[in-house]
Amino acid sequence: MLAALEALRNEPGVPHFDILVTDVDADPVLEAKYNELVPVLTDGEGGELCHYFLDVAKVREYLGALG
């Protein structure tokens, strides 16, 4: 998912966004929350955007709504 997210970030016309990678297994709270849903992509407030694979349409929609 990370490679696909980085590719999306480099596409022309896509607003800039930062990527923060967190090791879910290193945090008991996150491990309990996401368990088998890793990898997971969340927004800045912890809302879940997608699991396992990058949902490009959903991420584009999210980025478009930001401004």
C-alpha positions as CSV (number, residue, x, y, z in Angstrom):
1,M,0.0,0.0,0.0
2,L,2.8,2.4,0.8
3,A,4.3,2.2,-2.7
4,A,0.9,2.9,-4.3
5,L,0.4,5.8,-1.9
6,E,3.8,7.3,-2.7
7,A,3.0,6.9,-6.5
8,L,-0.3,8.7,-6.0
9,R,1.4,11.5,-4.1
10,N,3.7,12.1,-7.0
11,E,1.0,12.3,-9.7
12,P,0.4,15.7,-11.2
13,G,-2.6,17.5,-9.8
14,V,-2.7,15.6,-6.5
15,P,-2.5,17.9,-3.5
16,H,0.6,17.4,-1.4
17,F,0.2,15.2,1.6
18,D,2.5,13.7,4.2
19,I,2.8,10.0,4.9
20,L,3.4,8.8,8.4
21,V,4.2,5.1,8.8
22,T,3.3,3.6,12.2
23,D,4.2,0.0,13.3
24,V,0.8,-1.2,14.5
25,D,2.3,-4.2,16.1
26,A,4.5,-2.0,18.4
27,D,1.4,-0.3,19.9
28,P,-1.0,-2.5,21.9
29,V,-3.9,-0.1,21.4
30,L,-3.5,0.0,17.6
31,E,-2.9,-3.7,17.5
32,A,-6.1,-4.4,19.3
33,K,-8.0,-1.9,17.1
34,Y,-6.7,-3.0,13.7
35,N,-5.6,-6.6,14.4
36,E,-5.9,-8.3,10.9
37,L,-6.8,-5.1,9.0
38,V,-3.1,-4.1,8.5
39,P,-2.0,-2.4,6.4
40,V,-4.6,0.3,7.1
41,L,-4.7,3.9,5.9
42,T,-6.1,6.5,8.2
43,D,-6.7,10.2,7.8
44,G,-5.3,12.9,10.1
45,E,-8.0,12.3,12.7
46,G,-7.7,8.5,12.8
47,G,-10.6,7.8,10.5
48,E,-10.1,4.7,8.3
49,L,-9.8,5.2,4.6
50,C,-8.9,1.7,3.4
51,H,-7.4,-1.6,4.4
52,Y,-5.0,-4.1,2.7
53,F,-4.9,-2.2,-0.6
54,L,-4.9,1.5,-1.5
55,D,-8.4,2.6,-2.5
56,V,-7.3,5.4,-4.9
57,A,-10.8,6.7,-5.5
58,K,-11.5,7.0,-1.8
59,V,-8.1,8.8,-1.2
60,R,-8.7,11.2,-4.1
61,E,-12.2,11.9,-2.7
62,Y,-10.7,12.6,0.8
63,L,-8.0,14.8,-0.6
64,G,-10.5,16.7,-2.7
65,A,-12.7,17.4,0.3
66,L,-9.7,19.0,2.1
67,G,-9.6,22.0,-0.1
